[in-house]
Amino acid sequence: MKKIFTVLGLISATAFMNAQIVINEVYGGGGNSGASYKNDFVELKNIGTTSITLTGAYLQYASAIGTFNGGTSNHALPTFTLAPGQTYLIQEISSGANGATLPTPDASATINLSGSAGKIALTSDGTAPTSSTSANVIDYVGYGTTTTSFEGTGPAPAPSNTNSIARVAGDTNNNATDFVAGAPTPKNSTTGSLAVSDVKNVKAGNFVKNTFVKSDEITFGADVKDVKVYNMFGQVVKSASVKQNGTVNVAELAKGNYIVTGTVNNEPVSQKILKD
């Protein structure tokens, strides 16, 4: 059950109240025979429309038929801020040497997740929840057919050594329909985004010809592959490939600063633009 983030200490002074951070993906087969990855992991995601800061949050785990009881089955999370659509990767324990190394995690701990059935709660404090509707629960996922507690009409499907469970899209507070099993896709907070602080040593050249965009069209002075337009939260808001003197229409984007990246003659280039 998702809470609107009005809990004291969970929301930064600059964030709005309707942002939501949810459990986006769970993998518990880390290191096992045939495992896809060496470590278990839990991926969080901001599915809201504004940036949100979590302070004092905990990740808590219980077995399929067990209760949340702290100890090595929960851990505090560092304070972190996620922009809309941004993910946050938490690495957990490894049960062996099998599988690939995870992308650089945003946080690491030692919860031993079941690879087939269990319960995970993202909570506003370290108090053990007693159900998916406990007052401190931000998000809750029960997975696997034998689990005794979940959101909605039933648990999420069972993962395996080769499969995680991942959120389909948004959140309907029904684990049975909100998650599907499939190949793990762990993503840390830098995956698929460009931090504003990364924009340096800009190679403009004949890349973007009109860095002040007044006509809703970005014009390019060369053939550019894999064009991406990022907003100042680091989110991709437009993608394309263009020929020399070609344009990309950005009429749907609000006025303000953006970052355009691409590849010209196999060289990565980037340029900050201002849309009027």
N, C-alpha and C positions, 0 to 999 in steps of 0.2 A: 504494500500500500504506500503510495507516494504522498509525501506531505508537501504542501506549499511551504517554502523555506522561511518560515517566520520564527523558527526556534533560535533563541538568543545564542550567538556565537557561531551559527552556521552560515551566516550571510555577511558579506562585506558591506561596508557603508555605501559603496558605489554600485552594488548589484541590485537588480530588481527582484521582486518577490516571486515571479512566475517561472524562473528557471528551475530545471530539474536535472539532477545527476542520478543516473540509474545504473544498475548492473547490466552490462551490455553483452558480455561473453564470459563463459566459465569453462575451464579445461582442467580435468583432474587426473589425466593419465601420464603426467610428466615423468619421464625416465623409465617407464615400464617397458616390457617387451613389445616391440613394434610401435612404440610411442612416436607421435609426430614431433614433440618437443621434450626437452630434458626436464623442464619444470612445469608444475601446475601453474595456472595463472587465472586471475580475475581482471577483466577489463571494465572500467567504468566509462560512462559517456554522458555529456551534457546534451539532452534532447530538447532543452528549452530554447528560447530566442534571445537570451541575454547572458552575459558572463556571470558565473557564480563562483563564490569562494566557500570551500568547506573547511571549517576549523573544529577540531575536537572530534571528528568522525572516527568510527571504528568499522572494521570488517570482522564479522563473526561467522563461525561455521559450526554446524552440528551434523551428526550422521543422520541417515534416513529416518531412523526410529528414535534417535537420541534427543537430548535437550542441549540448548546453548549453556555452556558452563565455564566460559573463560579459559584460563590457562593458556596452553599453546594453540587453542582453537579460536583465539581472537587476537587482534592487534590494532593499535592506534594508527591512524594515517596522518602524515604530515599535512600541514595547511597547504592547500593547493587551489588554484583558480583555473577553471576551464571555460573557454569560449564556446559559443553554440556549435555543436557538432564535434567538438574536440574530445578525444579519448584519453584515458589514463590507465597505464598498464601496471598491475601489481603482480610481481613474481612471487610464487610460493615455493613449497618444498619440492625437491627432486627425489624420486624413488629409485633412481638408477642412472646409468650412463647413456641410455638410448634416447635418440631424438635430436633435433636441431636445437641450437641455442636461441633463446628468445631475443627479440629486439631489445635494446637497452631499456630495462624497466624504469618506470618513474618511482617505484617503491618496491622494497623486497621484504619478505617475512617468511615464516616457516609453518604456515598452516598446511596440513596434509589433507587435501581434498580427495574425496572419493571420486573415482573415475566412472561411477555408474549411478549413484544415488546419494543425495544429501541435501542440505539446506544452507543457504548463504544469506546473511543480512547485512546491509549497509545501515549503520545506526548513528545517531547523533551523539552518543556517548558510549561508555563501556558497559552499561547495564545489560545483562543478558535478556534478550526478548523472549517472551513466552509464546508468541504467535506472530503471524504476518501483519497483524494489526496493532501490535504493541506501540505505545506512544512515541518511542524513540526510533521507530523503524522509518528509514528514508526509502529503502527499496528492499525487496525480499524475493528470493528465488528458491523454490523447492523443485528438485529435479530427480528423475528416475521413478519407476512405477511403485517402488516400495516406500517412498518418502511419505511421512505422515502429516506434513504441513506445507502449505503453498499458498500462492495468491490465486483467487478465482476458483474455477471449476475443477482444476486438476493440476498436477505437476508438469513442469517442462519435460521434454523427452530425455531419455538417458544418453549421456555422452559415452565415450569409450576411449581406448588408448589412441585411436586415430581421429576421433571426432570431438569437437567441443559442442556446446550449445550456445547459440548466438541469437540476439534479439532480431526479430524480423524487421521492425521499423520503429514505431513509437511504443507507447505503453498503455495497455488497456487494463492493467492490473489482473491479468489472467495468464499465469505462467504457461498453461497448456497451449495457448494460441500465440503468445508473444515470442516464443522461442522455437527454433528448429535445430536439429543436429546436423553437423556438417564439418568439413575440414577446418581446423583452427586458423584464425586470422588475427593473431595478436597485433595490436597497434598501440604504440606509446603516444605521448602527447605531442611529439614532433612529426608523426607520420602523416603525410599528405598535407602538411601545412608549412607555412614559412613564417617564422617569428619576425616581428617588425624589426627587432634588433639585428637580424641577419642581413638586412639590406645595406650593403656596403660595397666598396670597390665596384661601383656600377659601371658596366661597359655599355654605354649607350650606342655610339656609332650610328649605324643606319638601322638600328633596331626599331624603336618607337620614334616616329617622326614628329608626332604632336603630343608632347608630354602635358600640355594644357588642352584638355579635351572639351571642346565647346559644342560639337555637332553630333554627339552620341556615337561617334565612330573613332576607334583607335586605328591609326594608319601606320603600317609597317614598311620600312625601307629595304627589306630583304626577305627571302624565303625563311620562314620561321616555323620550326616544328614544336609541337607540344606547348603551345601558348597557354599560360595560366594567368588569370587575374585574381589576385588575393585582396581581400579587404584588410583593414588594419587590426582585425582579430586573428589574422593568419589563416582565414578560411578561403578555399577556392570558390569563387563565385562565377567564374566563366572559364571555359576551356575551348581551344580551337587550334587549327594549323592554318597558316596563311602563306600566300605567295607574295613576292615583292610588290610593293605598292597596294597590297590587299588591305582590307579593313575588317575589324571585328566590331559589331554593333553592341554597345553597352547601354542602350536606352533604358533598360530596366533597372540599372544600378543608380543608387542615390548619389547626390553630389558629395564630393569629398575625395580624400586621398586613397589611392590603390597602388599595388605593386604588381607589375607585369613581368613575368619570367618566360623564358623560351630557350630554344637551341638554334643557333645560327652557325652553319659550317662546323657542326659537331662541338661547338663551344657554348657553354651555358651563359646566358646574359640576363640582366634584370634592370628594370627601370621603374622609378617611382613616378606616378602620374597624378594629376589633379583633374577630376571630372567636374565641370561647371554645370 
